[in-house]
Amino acid sequence: MRHARRRQLVSALLLAPLLSGCFAADDNSSRSGSGADTRLRVALAFPPAENFSPYGSDATLLSRLGVTEGLTRLDGNGAASPALAESWRQENEHTWLFTLREARFQDGTDLTPAAAATALTHAAQADPAPAALSGVKLAAEPAGKRQVRVTTADPDPALPLRLSSPSLAVLSAKAYREGGTVDPASTATGPFALTKAGGGNRAALNRFDDYWGGRARASGVDARFIADGTARTNALRTGEVDIAEAVPVAQTSSLDKDIARELATTRTTSLLLNTRSGPFKDPEVRAAARAAVDTSVLAEDVYEGHADRGQGVFGPALTWAAGKRVAPEGRARAERVHGTAITLATYDNRPELPEVAQVLQQQLKKAGFTVEVEVRESSRIEGDALAGKFDAFVGARNTMLDTGDPVSVLASDFTCDGSYNLALLCDKRVDRAVAEAESAAEPAKRQAATMAAEAEVLRTDATVPLVHQRIVHGVRTSVHGVLLDPYERTLIGPGTRR
């Protein structure tokens, strides 16, 4: 009876809506009409940083371009829905059984339980671990002709959500090479196969005709990675590309209304303070930085109204968060600062971020800091940030990107063993609160525990939430079926066409 009751609670959790609105194609993506053999031209903001490895930030590039899939995906309400797995059930607190659909890999081999188990095993053994598996020990094995059994060391009520992560994509056996490298070229299951990449600036994809979801409308995708937002938007204006993601706020007003597609997302721009070394190792100095920041200037001026003031780690797109938010208790008092020198870093793939850094530089100077700003392209700066080479870092993070489970982002970003801990935070109270949230299965209790853990994170002043962002994609009127996704996991699908 205890296990049956727990399965009921978990089922309720996985069906509970997490987001306002839903993501869907921007039109009726029927297969009728013209354009069945044209290629799509897409400009993306972030170039591949790890040779398209699925275990890092490149994972979302692959999912946005329609290359990779996992056992599950997130639906418009944030619940786990079928992808390569048709269905699943929980056998006990530690074990889930997933039934696979009939599908083929792009190299012609069949999706089998052994192939799915191998893919998950490689992800579980990756070093560093994918963010979706932060703090999770996972094992997978075949279980019959069509089933794979996934076991976790600790109970994981959100496992079907976790397996929707782009970093847990299922690839064929040919993808996995000696030394731990992974090659997703023509080894995935999505509607488009990655065929070649051109020096990190371009990638070519061809339609995968045996896609289990039906033949894609477009014959392929030519992707360009253009970090400069103005150049990306200009490529859209001049007709060089059909779709330009993440149009800069400053460029949005210059686009026709039927081209600019604004979408509320769960992306939060934050100021992350290095708690391990340097001036911000002192909680009172972190408190001084937090007190110096005026987020209204950022939302209204830098983002020109295309963002909401920072409320916490989770913003208004997570509809239940505001009603359950807990005020942080026990914060350090702000210390008076006189000439404390800090280095503030950010990246320019999102053109608002350098401007955010400049505004913060002025605000922090008024509080007594001496601020040097360093701006690089994201793939050239993220590693140094994770290594603690800066005192502060401004980053934009879709807080629901990795798993669709808000607890998981707290674990990966703010716990001692977190794989994406840019603040280098290690706080026992935070770890304990996150662990309590991870163990909660009943939806209301899990939500309450999540917000209690958020309050513990905010107590440390390791992060200062600045704005909750909306995003604008530029889509030419000749293009239909673009996937508008608040999680920013998808963009091109089988129905996308021109």
C-alpha positions as CSV (number, residue, x, y, z in Angstrom):
1,M,0.0,0.0,0.0
2,R,2.8,2.4,0.8
3,H,4.3,2.0,-2.7
4,A,1.0,2.3,-4.4
5,R,0.3,5.5,-2.5
6,R,3.7,6.9,-3.5
7,R,3.1,6.1,-7.1
8,Q,-0.2,8.0,-6.9
9,L,1.7,11.0,-5.5
10,V,4.4,10.8,-8.1
11,S,1.8,10.6,-10.9
12,A,0.2,13.7,-9.6
13,L,3.5,15.5,-9.4
14,L,4.3,14.7,-13.1
15,L,1.0,15.9,-14.2
16,A,1.1,19.2,-12.3
17,P,1.4,22.2,-14.6
18,L,4.6,24.1,-13.9
19,L,4.4,26.9,-16.5
20,S,1.9,29.5,-17.6
21,G,0.9,29.1,-21.2
22,C,2.4,26.4,-23.4
23,F,4.8,26.0,-26.2
24,A,3.7,25.0,-29.7
25,A,4.2,25.6,-33.3
26,D,3.4,29.1,-34.3
27,D,0.8,27.8,-36.8
28,N,-1.1,24.7,-37.8
29,S,1.9,22.6,-38.8
30,S,-0.1,20.3,-41.2
31,R,1.8,18.5,-43.9
32,S,-0.1,20.1,-46.7
33,G,1.1,23.1,-48.7
34,S,4.3,24.1,-50.5
35,G,7.9,24.0,-49.4
36,A,8.3,20.3,-48.8
37,D,11.9,20.2,-50.3
38,T,13.3,23.5,-49.2
39,R,16.0,23.9,-46.6
40,L,15.6,26.1,-43.6
41,R,18.3,28.8,-42.8
42,V,18.6,29.4,-39.1
43,A,20.8,31.8,-37.1
44,L,21.6,30.7,-33.5
45,A,23.2,32.9,-30.9
46,F,25.6,30.3,-29.3
47,P,28.2,28.4,-31.3
48,P,29.1,24.9,-30.2
49,A,31.6,25.0,-27.4
50,E,32.3,21.3,-27.0
51,N,32.2,19.8,-30.5
52,F,28.5,19.1,-30.1
53,S,28.9,16.9,-27.1
54,P,25.4,16.2,-25.6
55,Y,26.7,16.5,-22.0
56,G,27.2,20.3,-21.9
57,S,25.7,23.4,-23.2
58,D,25.8,22.1,-26.8
59,A,23.0,19.7,-25.9
60,T,20.3,22.4,-26.4
61,L,21.8,23.3,-29.8
62,L,21.1,19.7,-30.9
63,S,17.6,19.6,-29.5
64,R,16.7,23.1,-30.9
65,L,17.8,21.9,-34.4
66,G,15.7,18.8,-34.2
67,V,18.6,16.4,-34.0
68,T,18.4,14.6,-30.7
69,E,15.6,13.2,-28.4
70,G,15.4,11.6,-25.1
71,L,13.1,9.0,-23.6
72,T,10.7,11.8,-22.6
73,R,10.0,15.4,-23.4
74,L,8.2,18.2,-21.6
75,D,4.7,19.2,-22.7
76,G,3.4,22.7,-22.7
77,N,2.4,22.5,-19.0
78,G,5.8,21.2,-18.0
79,A,4.8,17.6,-17.4
80,A,6.7,14.6,-18.8
81,S,5.2,13.3,-22.0
82,P,6.2,10.4,-24.4
83,A,9.2,10.8,-26.7
84,L,11.3,7.7,-27.4
85,A,9.5,6.0,-24.5
86,E,5.8,5.4,-25.2
87,S,5.0,4.9,-21.5
88,W,6.5,4.3,-18.1
89,R,5.7,3.2,-14.6
90,Q,7.4,3.2,-11.3
91,E,8.2,-0.2,-9.9
92,N,9.4,1.0,-6.5
93,E,11.0,4.1,-5.0
94,H,14.2,3.5,-6.8
95,T,13.2,1.9,-10.1
96,W,11.2,2.9,-13.2
97,L,10.4,0.8,-16.2
98,F,10.2,2.6,-19.6
99,T,8.6,1.0,-22.7
100,L,10.2,2.1,-25.9
101,R,8.5,3.0,-29.2
102,E,9.6,1.5,-32.5
103,A,12.2,3.9,-33.9
104,R,15.4,4.0,-35.8
105,F,18.7,5.8,-35.4
106,Q,20.0,8.0,-38.2
107,D,22.7,5.5,-38.9
108,G,20.1,2.8,-39.8
109,T,20.2,0.8,-36.6
110,D,17.2,0.1,-34.4
111,L,16.4,1.8,-31.1
112,T,16.6,-1.1,-28.7
113,P,16.6,-1.4,-24.9
114,A,20.3,-2.1,-25.0
115,A,21.0,1.0,-27.0
116,A,18.9,3.2,-24.7
117,A,20.6,1.7,-21.6
118,T,24.0,2.3,-23.1
119,A,23.2,5.9,-23.8
120,L,22.0,6.6,-20.3
121,T,25.0,4.7,-18.8
122,H,27.5,6.9,-20.8
123,A,25.7,10.0,-19.6
124,A,25.8,8.8,-16.0
125,Q,29.5,8.2,-16.3
126,A,30.4,11.4,-18.0
127,D,32.9,13.7,-16.3
128,P,31.8,16.3,-15.6
129,A,28.3,15.0,-15.2
130,P,25.5,16.6,-17.2
131,A,23.6,19.2,-15.2
132,A,20.5,17.0,-15.3
133,L,22.3,14.4,-13.3
134,S,23.8,16.7,-10.7
135,G,23.8,14.8,-7.4
136,V,22.0,11.8,-9.0
137,K,23.5,8.3,-9.3
138,L,21.7,6.5,-12.2
139,A,21.9,3.0,-13.7
140,A,20.1,1.6,-16.7
141,E,19.7,-1.9,-18.1
142,P,17.6,-3.7,-20.8
143,A,14.5,-5.3,-19.5
144,G,12.9,-7.4,-22.2
145,K,12.3,-6.7,-25.9
146,R,11.0,-3.2,-25.6
147,Q,11.7,-2.0,-22.1
148,V,14.6,-0.4,-20.2
149,R,14.9,-0.3,-16.5
150,V,16.3,2.9,-14.8
151,T,17.4,2.8,-11.2
152,T,18.5,5.6,-9.0
153,A,20.6,5.3,-5.8
154,D,18.1,7.6,-4.0
155,P,14.4,7.9,-4.6
156,D,13.8,10.4,-7.5
157,P,10.2,11.4,-7.9
158,A,11.1,13.6,-10.9
159,L,13.0,11.0,-12.9
160,P,10.6,11.2,-16.0
161,L,11.1,14.9,-16.0
162,R,14.9,14.5,-15.7
163,L,15.1,12.2,-18.6
164,S,13.6,14.9,-20.8
165,S,16.8,16.8,-20.6
166,P,18.6,17.4,-23.9
167,S,21.8,16.2,-22.2
168,L,20.3,12.8,-21.7
169,A,19.6,12.3,-25.4
170,V,19.6,8.7,-26.7
171,L,22.2,8.0,-29.4
172,S,23.3,4.9,-31.2
173,A,26.2,2.8,-30.2
174,K,28.4,4.3,-32.9
175,A,28.2,7.7,-31.2
176,Y,30.3,6.6,-28.2
177,R,34.0,6.7,-28.8
178,E,37.1,5.8,-26.7
179,G,38.1,8.4,-24.2
180,G,34.6,9.4,-23.4
181,T,34.0,11.5,-26.5
182,V,30.5,11.4,-28.1
183,D,29.7,12.1,-31.8
184,P,26.0,12.9,-32.5
185,A,26.5,13.2,-36.3
186,S,24.0,10.8,-37.9
187,T,23.6,8.8,-34.6
188,A,20.6,10.5,-33.1
189,T,16.8,9.8,-33.7
190,G,15.4,13.3,-34.5
191,P,13.9,14.5,-37.8
192,F,17.2,16.1,-38.9
193,A,20.6,14.5,-38.9
194,L,23.8,16.5,-38.2
195,T,26.1,15.8,-41.2
196,K,28.9,18.3,-40.8
197,A,30.0,21.3,-38.9
198,G,32.1,24.1,-40.4
199,G,34.7,25.5,-38.0
200,G,32.2,26.1,-35.2
201,N,30.4,28.8,-37.3
202,R,28.1,26.6,-39.4
203,A,26.4,23.3,-39.3
204,A,24.5,21.3,-42.0
205,L,21.7,19.0,-41.3
206,N,19.7,16.7,-43.6
207,R,16.3,15.4,-43.3
208,F,16.1,11.9,-41.7
209,D,13.5,10.2,-43.8
210,D,12.9,7.3,-41.4
211,Y,12.0,9.5,-38.4
212,W,9.4,7.8,-36.3
213,G,7.3,10.9,-36.1
214,G,6.9,11.2,-39.9
215,R,9.0,12.7,-42.6
216,A,10.0,16.4,-41.9
217,R,8.6,19.1,-44.2
218,A,12.0,20.8,-44.8
219,S,14.7,18.8,-46.6
220,G,17.4,20.1,-44.3
221,V,18.6,22.9,-42.1
222,D,21.6,25.2,-42.6
223,A,22.5,26.6,-39.3
224,R,24.8,29.6,-38.7
225,F,26.1,30.5,-35.3
226,I,26.2,34.3,-35.0
227,A,27.2,35.5,-31.6
228,D,26.7,39.2,-32.4
229,G,23.0,40.0,-32.0
230,T,22.9,42.9,-34.4
231,A,24.6,40.8,-37.1
232,R,22.1,38.0,-36.4
233,T,19.2,40.3,-36.8
234,N,20.7,41.9,-40.0
235,A,21.0,38.4,-41.5
236,L,17.2,38.0,-41.0
237,R,16.5,41.5,-42.5
238,T,18.5,40.9,-45.6
239,G,17.0,37.4,-46.2
240,E,20.2,35.5,-45.5
241,V,18.4,33.5,-42.8
242,D,14.7,32.5,-42.3
243,I,14.9,32.4,-38.5
244,A,17.0,34.3,-36.0
245,E,16.8,33.4,-32.4
246,A,17.2,35.8,-29.5
247,V,16.8,39.1,-31.3
248,P,18.4,41.8,-29.1
249,V,16.0,44.1,-27.3
250,A,17.5,47.1,-29.1
251,Q,16.7,45.5,-32.4
252,T,13.2,44.3,-31.6
253,S,11.3,47.6,-32.3
254,S,12.8,47.7,-35.8
255,L,11.2,44.4,-36.8
256,D,7.7,44.2,-38.2
257,K,5.2,42.9,-35.7
258,D,4.5,39.8,-37.8
259,I,8.2,38.9,-37.7
260,A,9.0,39.4,-34.1
261,R,7.7,36.5,-31.9
262,E,7.9,37.4,-28.2
263,L,7.8,34.6,-25.7
264,A,7.8,34.5,-22.0
265,T,10.5,32.2,-20.7
266,T,11.8,30.9,-17.4
267,R,15.1,32.6,-18.1
268,T,16.5,34.6,-15.2
269,T,19.5,37.0,-15.6
270,S,21.5,37.0,-12.4
271,L,24.6,38.4,-10.8
272,L,26.5,35.5,-9.4
273,L,29.1,36.2,-6.7
274,N,32.2,34.1,-6.1
275,T,31.8,32.8,-2.6
276,R,35.0,30.7,-2.6
277,S,37.7,33.3,-3.1
278,G,38.2,37.0,-3.4
279,P,36.2,39.8,-1.7
280,F,32.8,38.1,-2.1
281,K,34.0,35.2,0.1
282,D,32.8,37.6,2.9
283,P,29.0,37.4,3.3
284,E,28.9,41.1,4.3
285,V,30.6,42.2,1.1
286,R,28.1,40.1,-0.9
287,A,25.3,41.8,1.0
288,A,26.8,45.2,0.0
289,A,26.7,44.2,-3.6
290,R,23.1,43.0,-3.4
291,A,22.0,46.2,-1.7
292,A,23.7,48.3,-4.4
293,V,21.7,46.8,-7.3
294,D,18.6,48.5,-8.6
295,T,16.9,45.9,-10.8
296,S,14.1,48.3,-12.0
297,V,16.7,50.2,-14.1
298,L,17.7,46.9,-15.8
299,A,14.1,45.8,-16.5
300,E,12.9,49.2,-17.8
301,D,16.0,50.6,-19.5
302,V,18.3,47.8,-20.6
303,Y,15.5,45.3,-21.5
304,E,13.1,48.1,-22.5
305,G,10.2,46.4,-20.8
306,H,10.9,43.0,-22.2
307,A,11.7,41.6,-18.8
308,D,10.3,41.6,-15.2
309,R,12.3,42.7,-12.2
310,G,14.1,39.8,-10.4
311,Q,12.0,38.2,-7.7
312,G,14.0,35.1,-7.0
313,V,15.7,32.2,-8.7
314,F,12.4,31.5,-10.2
315,G,10.3,34.1,-11.9
316,P,6.6,34.7,-12.8
317,A,6.6,32.1,-15.6
318,L,6.6,29.5,-12.8
319,T,3.0,30.4,-11.9
320,W,2.9,28.8,-8.4
321,A,6.2,30.3,-7.2
322,A,5.0,33.8,-6.2
323,G,2.3,32.4,-3.9
324,K,4.7,30.1,-2.1
325,R,7.8,32.4,-2.0
326,V,9.5,32.6,1.4
327,A,11.4,35.6,2.5
328,P,15.1,34.9,3.2
329,E,16.0,35.0,6.9
330,G,19.5,35.5,8.5
331,R,21.1,37.5,5.7
332,A,24.4,39.2,6.5
333,R,24.4,43.0,7.0
334,A,25.9,45.0,4.2
335,E,29.4,46.1,4.9
336,R,30.5,49.5,3.9
337,V,32.9,49.2,1.0
338,H,35.8,51.6,0.3
339,G,37.6,50.9,-3.0
340,T,37.2,47.0,-2.9
341,A,38.4,45.9,-6.4
342,I,36.4,43.3,-8.2
343,T,36.3,41.8,-11.7
344,L,32.8,41.5,-13.2
345,A,32.6,39.1,-16.2
346,T,29.9,38.3,-18.7
347,Y,29.4,37.2,-22.4
348,D,28.2,39.0,-25.4
349,N,26.2,36.3,-27.1
350,R,23.2,37.9,-25.5
351,P,23.9,41.6,-26.3
352,E,21.9,42.9,-23.3
353,L,24.4,41.3,-20.9
354,P,27.4,43.6,-21.5
355,E,25.0,46.5,-21.1
356,V,23.7,45.0,-17.8
357,A,27.3,44.6,-16.7
358,Q,28.0,48.3,-17.5
359,V,24.9,49.4,-15.4
360,L,26.0,47.2,-12.6
361,Q,29.5,48.6,-12.8
362,Q,28.1,52.1,-12.1
363,Q,25.8,50.9,-9.4
364,L,28.6,49.0,-7.6
365,K,30.9,52.0,-8.0
366,K,28.4,54.2,-6.2
367,A,28.5,51.6,-3.3
368,G,32.3,51.9,-3.1
369,F,33.6,49.1,-5.3
370,T,36.2,49.4,-8.0
371,V,34.9,47.4,-10.9
372,E,36.7,46.0,-13.9
373,V,34.4,44.5,-16.6
374,E,35.5,41.7,-18.8
375,V,33.4,40.5,-21.8
376,R,34.0,37.5,-24.0
377,E,32.1,35.1,-26.1
378,S,30.3,32.5,-24.0
379,S,32.4,29.5,-25.0
380,R,35.6,31.3,-24.0
381,I,34.5,32.6,-20.6
382,E,32.2,30.0,-19.0
383,G,35.1,27.6,-18.1
384,D,37.0,30.4,-16.3
385,A,33.8,31.4,-14.4
386,L,33.3,27.8,-13.2
387,A,36.9,27.8,-12.2
388,G,36.4,30.9,-10.0
389,K,38.6,33.2,-12.0
390,F,36.2,36.2,-11.6
391,D,34.7,37.8,-8.6
392,A,31.3,38.2,-10.1
393,F,29.6,36.9,-13.2
394,V,26.4,38.1,-15.0
395,G,24.6,35.2,-16.7
396,A,21.3,34.4,-18.2
397,R,20.0,31.0,-17.2
398,N,16.8,29.2,-18.2
399,T,16.1,27.8,-14.8
400,M,13.9,25.0,-16.1
401,L,16.1,24.0,-19.0
402,D,17.9,21.0,-17.7
403,T,15.0,18.9,-16.3
404,G,11.8,20.9,-16.0
405,D,12.1,20.2,-12.3
406,P,12.9,23.4,-10.3
407,V,14.6,21.5,-7.5
408,S,17.2,20.2,-10.0
409,V,18.4,23.6,-11.0
410,L,18.9,24.5,-7.3
411,A,21.0,21.3,-7.0
412,S,23.1,21.9,-10.0
413,D,23.6,25.6,-9.5
414,F,23.9,26.1,-5.7
415,T,24.9,23.0,-3.9
416,C,28.4,21.9,-2.9
417,D,28.5,19.2,-5.6
418,G,26.5,21.1,-8.2
419,S,27.9,20.8,-11.8
420,Y,26.9,24.4,-12.8
421,N,27.7,26.2,-9.6
422,L,29.0,29.5,-11.0
423,A,28.9,31.1,-7.5
424,L,31.0,28.2,-6.1
425,L,28.6,28.1,-3.2
426,C,29.0,25.4,-0.6
427,D,26.5,26.0,2.3
428,K,25.3,23.2,4.5
429,R,21.9,24.8,5.1
430,V,21.4,25.2,1.3
431,D,22.4,21.5,0.7
432,R,20.0,20.3,3.4
433,A,17.1,22.4,2.1
434,V,17.7,21.2,-1.5
435,A,17.9,17.6,-0.3
436,E,14.6,17.9,1.5
437,A,12.9,19.3,-1.6
438,E,14.4,16.5,-3.7
439,S,12.8,13.9,-1.4
440,A,9.3,15.4,-1.5
441,A,6.9,13.7,-3.9
442,E,3.5,15.2,-3.2
443,P,3.1,18.3,-5.4
444,A,2.2,21.0,-2.9
445,K,4.9,19.8,-0.4
446,R,7.5,19.7,-3.2
447,Q,6.6,23.2,-4.3
448,A,6.8,24.5,-0.7
449,A,10.1,22.8,-0.1
450,T,11.4,24.2,-3.4
451,M,10.7,27.7,-2.3
452,A,12.1,27.1,1.1
453,A,15.3,26.0,-0.6
454,E,15.2,29.1,-2.8
455,A,15.1,31.2,0.3
456,E,18.1,29.5,1.7
457,V,20.0,30.2,-1.5
458,L,19.0,33.9,-1.5
459,R,20.0,34.1,2.2
460,T,23.6,33.6,1.2
461,D,23.6,36.4,-1.4
462,A,25.5,34.1,-3.7
463,T,23.1,35.2,-6.4
464,V,21.3,38.4,-7.0
465,P,18.3,37.8,-9.4
466,L,18.2,40.8,-11.8
467,V,15.5,40.2,-14.3
468,H,13.2,37.5,-15.6
469,Q,13.5,37.6,-19.3
470,R,11.2,37.4,-22.3
471,I,12.8,36.4,-25.6
472,V,12.1,37.5,-29.1
473,H,12.7,35.3,-32.1
474,G,12.7,36.7,-35.6
475,V,10.8,34.6,-38.0
476,R,10.2,35.6,-41.6
477,T,6.5,35.5,-42.7
478,S,7.3,32.7,-45.3
479,V,8.2,30.3,-42.4
480,H,5.6,28.3,-40.6
481,G,5.7,25.7,-37.7
482,V,8.5,27.2,-35.6
483,L,8.4,25.8,-32.1
484,L,8.0,28.5,-29.5
485,D,9.3,27.0,-26.3
486,P,9.5,28.7,-22.9
487,Y,12.2,26.2,-22.0
488,E,14.2,27.1,-25.0
489,R,14.8,23.4,-25.8
490,T,13.1,23.3,-29.2
491,L,12.9,25.5,-32.2
492,I,12.9,23.4,-35.4
493,G,10.6,20.4,-35.7
494,P,9.3,18.1,-38.4
495,G,6.5,20.6,-39.3
496,T,8.8,23.6,-39.6
497,R,8.9,24.8,-43.2
498,R,9.0,27.6,-45.7
